[in-house]
Amino acid sequence: MKVRSDIPYLMNMSRLYFVPTVETLRAIVEEFESTESDQRRSYTESFPEKTYEYILAPLLIKDPLYIRDPVSGQVHCYQHPYNGLPTFVSSVHPFHLAWKCMFHVLICEEELRERYSWSTAVCDLLWNLKLSLWSKPPSPIPCPLDALSTDPESFRYQNVRFPMIQRLQSQHEAATISCLEYNWGLDSGEFPFDAHHNFLEVRDDLPSLLAQGDILLIPTDETMSDILEECCESTECRLYTEIFPVREYEYRLEPLSFQRPLYIRDPRSRSVVCYESPHHGLPSFLSSAHPFHVVFFNIITLWNRSNSMRLPRLDFSQMNEIFHLWTRAPPRSFFANSENAVELHRRTIPYDGQGHSSLNIPQAEEDLRYMPYTKAKAIFLWLQQIEMDEYNGGPVTNDIR
């Protein structure tokens, strides 16, 4: 910044300082608020190097200030509190001055707000930058999922494929798959068990931890909210891979009961970093496994384990509600074009998807879409014990407690 020889001392001592205009500061704030962390660009791209306009903020100074008119050469004297000061132009970048203003200008905030009309907006915008936008540590760059391991030696070996949803044989498990097919917009009997997006590509030490519920992969908050919104608001069962295309998705790792070190290998430098329990600072991870498959795997895993209480309340609440919506039973017409329609429908929940059960379930418990999580599980277990010939017309016990 080109200034007269006496000005640097006054600036360093917080006697006065040059502040970007309200318009410039607001544009800086809007740039940071509207840009995702993975789309950040160089500040000189968003704010090119050119001449910018600045306000002179009199901080601790009380002495007269002299300003020479650049056209006429006439010198004007301004006495404290310096009303009527013009603005100034400089080629110094506004990011540089805004950063320094956080330390020099805000210490005199109270006095400035009392004297100058521009100060309220300027101080509010500087606080916004200081507290939320420029002071946050950068988020770690997402890593490929195969960069994660519990043993640094495992990086020497090939990845393995771990399925999210497997072919299931028991009665209530097969019924669950039929429900997923219907609610995910698939045809009956066409669940993509072998599709690439039904698998996690991981190091060979992770499948056992995932299967036991020691660790979980959770989609980002944005993805979870989008899934829940789609489930709640959609009036028809659209193909899920059209709504959420097959691609890489971002996940965070929840080490529920895992307390040993985790190792992450940088995909570029190949260096390995160790994260000790409780694993603070872990990056997020990228995987081509579809979030619908991952979420359902998590639900079933938590069902069979006692680790659900270790999840943040919001995560478990969302999974609970998503489960209710994904297990709405299909109508009989869903199986009309199947080669084995009768047998397939025998495996489904005795509920036609329209609010009417084919069994004598009490009215208060008819709507499975909004049943408590434990009650829905009890129904599946109850169905598992029922003989199929009884289900098709014989007497059925209604004790599902």
N, C-alpha and C positions, 0 to 999 in steps of 0.2 A: 504494500500500500504506500503510495507516494504522498508524503505529508511534509509539513514544515518541521524543522529540527526539534522544536519544543513539544510536539504532539506525542511522539512515542512514550516519553516519560509520563505524560498525563494519562495515557491509555493504560500503561502498565501499572500505575498506581490507582487505577479505578477512579480517576478524577473526571474523565469523560470517556465516551466510547461511541463508535459508529455502529448503528443497528440496521439490519435490512428492513425495508418497509413492510407494513402489514401485509400488503399484497404478495410480496416475495415470500415472507414467512408462511403465509397461508398456503401458497403453492408448494412449498417444501413439505409441509405437513400432509397435504393431500397426496403428494407423490408417494410418501412412505405408507400412508394408510391404504392406498388403492393398489399397491404392488405386492404380490405374493413374495414370500421369502426366497423361493427358488427362481424368481424372475427379476431379482435385483439387477440393476445395471449401473455402470459408472456414473457418479454424480455429475460429471462433466458432459454426459450424454443427455441427462434430463435437464440440466441447467448449463448450457454452453458457456464457454469463456467469452465474456463480452463486458460491456460497461453496465453496472447496476447502480440503482439509486439507494441512498442510505440516509437515515435520520441521525442527527447528532444528539446523543443522550447526555445531558449534563448530570453527572453523578455526584461527586463530592466537590466539584469546583465551585468557587464563588467569585473568582476574578473575572474582569471584563474579557470578552472574546472579540477578536477583530477579524472581519471577513472582507476580502478584497474582491470587488466586482470584476469578473474575468473579462468583461467587455470594456467598461469605462476605466477600470483600474482604480476606481474610488474605494477607499477603505471605510467600512461601517463598523461602529462599536456597539456591542450588545452587552447590556448589563444583566446580572442575575435578577430574575430567573430565566432570562434569555428568550422571552416571548418573541415570536416572529422569525425565528431562525429558518433559513432556507434548508432544503435538502441538498445532499452532496452526491456526486457521482464518482465511481472508482471502478477499476478493472479487477480489484480483488474479488475472489469468488464469495458469494453470500454464505455458502456452507462454512467456510473458514471463520467468517466473522460471527455467524450465528452460534457456532460452537464456543467461541470465546465469550460471547455475550452471556451464555449460561452462567459463567462464573463472575463476570464483572457487573453486568446490568442487574441481575436478580438480587444481588446483595443490597441494592438501593431500591428495591421494588416498591416498598411502601411509600417512600417520598415521591417517586416518579408517578405513581398512581394518583397522588393528590394534586400534582401540578400540571400534568400534560395529558391532553385528550387521547393521544396516540398510545399512551403507555399501557392502558388496560389490555387492549388487544395484543400488543407486542409481548407483554409479560405472560399472558395466558398461553400464547403460542410457544414461547420459549419453554415454559413449564411442560407443555405437551411433548416437545422434543426431548427435553431432559429426562422426564420420568418414564415415558413409554416407548419412544421411537428410537432414540439414539443411545439409550443406556442399556437396552436389552442385549444380552450376549447373543451372538449369532447361533441359530439352530444348527445342530450338526447335519451335515449332508447325508441323506439316506444312503444306506449301504445295501448291496445285494444280500439276500438272505443267506447265501452260501458263504458269506464272509463272517458268519457267526459260528462259534464253537465253544465247547467246554474244555477242549484239549487242543493246544496249539499244534500238536503232532497230526491232528486230523486233517489239516490243510494239505498234507502230502498225498491224500487219497481222494478218490473220486466222490462226487456227490451221490446221494441216494434220493429216490423219489418216495415221498410219504403221502399216502392218500388221505384226503379229508373225509370223504364219505365212501364207505365200502358197501359191497353187495351184502345184504343182511338176510338172514334166514328165518328168524323167529317171527311169529305172527304179528306182534305189535311193532317190530322193527320194519317189516315189509309194509305195514299199514302207513308208517311214517313216510316211507319213500313215495308211496302213492299220493300222499298229501302234498309232498314237495313237488312232485311232477305237476299236479294240478295247479298249485299256487304259484309255481315258477313259470307257468305257461308252456310246459312240455307236454308231449303226447304220452298217453298211458304206456308204461313199459319202456320208455325211451330215456331214462335217467343217464346222464353222461359219466358213468363211473370211470371210463378209460380216457376221458378227455384230459388234455394237458392242464387245463385250468382247475382240475380236481386234485392236483398234486402240488406239494411243496418240494422245491429242490433245496435240500439241506445237507449238512455234514452228517456222517453216519452216527454221531453220538446224540443227535437231537430227537429222532423219532420216539425213543423210549420216554424221554422227558415230556414230549408233547402228548403222547398217548396216556401217560400217568397224570397229566394235568399239573405237572411241576412248573411248566412255563406255558404261556399262551401268547398267540399273536392276535392283537386287537386292531381292526381297521381304524383309521383316523376318525376323530370326532365328526368331521364333515361327512365322511363316507357313511358312518353309522346313522347320522341324522338323515341323510338322503335315503338310505334303505328304509328306515322307519317311516319317513314321509311317504315314500312310494307304496309301502305296504298298507298304510292307513288310508291314503287318499285314492288309490286306484280302484276303479269300479269294475275292472275286468282283469283277468289273469294274463298279462302280457309276457312274452318270452323274456326271461330275466337278462339274457345276454344281449338283448337289444337295448334294454334300459341301462344296464351297466356292462359296457362292451368288454370282451376278453382282451385284457392288456395288463400291464404291470400296475399294481396298487401298492400304496404305502401302508405299512403296519408298524405298530409299536409293540415292544416286547414287555410282557408282564411276568416277571419271575415270581410266581405265586408262592411256592414252597422251596424254590431253588436258592441255596445260599452259598454255593461254591463260586469261584471266579468264572467270568465269561471272557472270551477272547474274540476280538474283532480284527480281521486282517484288512488293511487298507487296500482297496482294489487297484490303486495306482502304484503306490510305493511298495506294496507287499509287506510293509512292516506290520507287526502284530501288537495290539494294545490290550492290556489286561484291565478289566473292570471288576473290582472286588465288591462283594455284597455290602450294601444294598444296591449296587450297580447304578449309581447316579451318573448322569451324563451320557447314557446309552443313546446312540443315534436311532433313527427309525430305519425300517428295512423295506426293501422292494421285493415283491414276489408276483409272479404271474398267476398264482392261485386266486380264484375268483372270491371276492369277499362274501358272497352268499354261502359258498361252501365252507369258508373259514369260520364264519359266524355260527353256522349250524354245528360244525365240529366242536366249537367251543361250548355250545349249549349242551351237547350230549356229554362232553368231557366233564363239565361242571356238575351235571346231573349225577354222574357216577363217582364223583369225588366230593370231598368236604372243603374244597378250596374256594367255593364261590364267595364266601364272606371276605376273602382277601382281595377281591376285586373292588375297585371304586364303585360306589353305590350307583352312579349314573350308568356305568357299563353294564352292570348286572340287570338294572331296571330296563334298559333298552333291549338287551338280549331276551329278557323275559317276555316283553311285549311282542317282539318280533317272532318269538316261538309261537305264541298264541295265534298270530296271524298266518304263519306258515303251516300250521297244523289244522287249518279249517278243512274238513273232509270234503272230498269231491262229490258231486251228485252222481247217480247211477249212469246218467248219460255220458259221463266222462269215459266210461269203459265200453261204450257201444261199438266202437270200431276195433276193439282189441281182439286178438285171436283167442284169448282165453278170458273173456269178459267176466264170466261167472266166478271163476277162481280168483281173479284179481279183485273183484268187488268183495269177495268173502274176506279179503285181507285188509279191508279198509275200516275206518271207524264207523260205527253204526249211526251215521249222521249225514244228512243229504246236502249239507252246505247251504241250506236255505232257512235254517232255524228250526228244523223239525228232526227229531231223532226217531230212528226206527225201533228203538228200545224204550221201555217204560222208565226213562230217567226223569227224576223230579224236575218240574218246570224251572225251578230256580237254578238248576244245573245244566239246562239244555244248551245254552250258548257257549260252546267251547272256545269261541274266539276270545272271550274275556274272563275265562276261568282262572283262578289262582294257579300258579306254576305247579305247585305240588298236587293240586286236584287233577290237572291234565295228565300228569305222570301216573297218578293212581288209576285213571281211566285206561291208559294204555296197559298197565300191569293187570288190571281187571280183565280186559279183553284177552290178554294172553292166556288166561286160565279158562276161558270159555270154550267149550267144544263147538266146532263150527256148525254141526247139525242143530244144536240148540239155538245158535245165533240166527239160523234161517227159519225160525218159527217155534222152537221149543221154549220151555220156561227158562227164564234168566233171572239170576239173583241180582237185586239192585243194590247190594251193599258195596259201595265204592269208597268207603271211608278209609 
